[in-house]
Amino acid sequence: MPEPAPDPDNASLIKPGGKVDPVALRAWYEKAAARGGDDEGTLGTVRFDLQRDVGTRLDRYLTTRITFMSRTRLAALIAAGAVTVNGRPGKPSTKLRVGDIVEVVIPEPPSKDITPEDIPLEVLYEDDAMIVVNKHADIIVHPARSENTGTMLGALAWHFQHHTAGNLSAVGTDLARPGVVHRLDRNTSGVIVFAKTDEAHWKIAAQFQNRTADKRYLAIAEGNIQPDGQVIDKPIGPHQSKAKGYREKMVVRYDDLGKPSVTIARVRERYRDQQRAVGMQDFTLVELELKTGRTHQIRVHLTDEGHPIVGDDMYGGRVLCDDADKPIIARQALHAALLAIEHPVTGKPMTFVAPPPADFLAAVAYLRTKAVTPVHVESTVPLGRLGLG
């Protein structure tokens, strides 16, 4: 009988008899999201250890094990590189033998409650394979827990119905629909990509997982960050407390629950407001390059360095106010400014830049009225290109 992968979270994904349980799959993803999955999305891998010579093709075998996906869709999944046999990419015609190990990456299931909603989208790019959006603050990417409305997926479903002819692999109808390749926190703005086909999903997801996608963020942090350029290499895991208010938090931790997490920080500008009280006079505009994609990674790394992001109340960041003590930005001052990937079909390098929203620009403009020290560190992205010229 096939057995699931040794990850204990996957142990219940396969029913007696060897079929993948779609209900258990959904529950597995929900659990992974609740404990803090990676920003580029947690991909569930199901493993089958063949204990007898099944004497059949790979695509036919999978139709008997993943019964909620059609053979056509499974063949596309195989072609996209999401299925391996003994560690190598499989082919639909691959004959399976006793002792073979088949691993299948099954994408995150969508909520069945996705409802198209007329929510404005700032589309940066769209074709038949993908759609790239400048996400606004205060919107979640996909339904989670009790929040089934007001999501990016709802906005995209509306967009496809009323503005284009595409979709996210049949939004809301296929349990194993790919689309959400990575995520941004509710109050983080900026560039995010969604796949419109299975092939696009796997090829973009592979770039995130292999760390070949270039992701650059801008943040306004408290204090004077030193040095100008640094690599923050600290493992991140869930907060030790499960009390209310701590369940969603992540922390630096060096035990077996801490996952390797690497952020490159480049100081772009420093600000000093001589009129502010001690401890509130220094701010830093910093560019962050992610080498891993842990939940809240930038927020946790900067906080652990003693420089929480402005407005990030979860991690101790204070609200930035103007001279009349009126709040300038009412969320964490974090913006996903740039994403560079290869096109999933053509292989052409593509770079997408999301202009910062008005509140972020207002915060930078205000701080620039104080003493500002531009810092010239090596970076491939001029500030002017990011809308902060």
Order of alpha helices (4+ residues) and beta strands (2+ residues): alpha-beta-alpha-alpha-beta-beta-beta-beta-beta-alpha-beta-alpha-beta-beta-beta-beta-beta-beta-alpha-beta-beta-beta-beta-alpha-beta
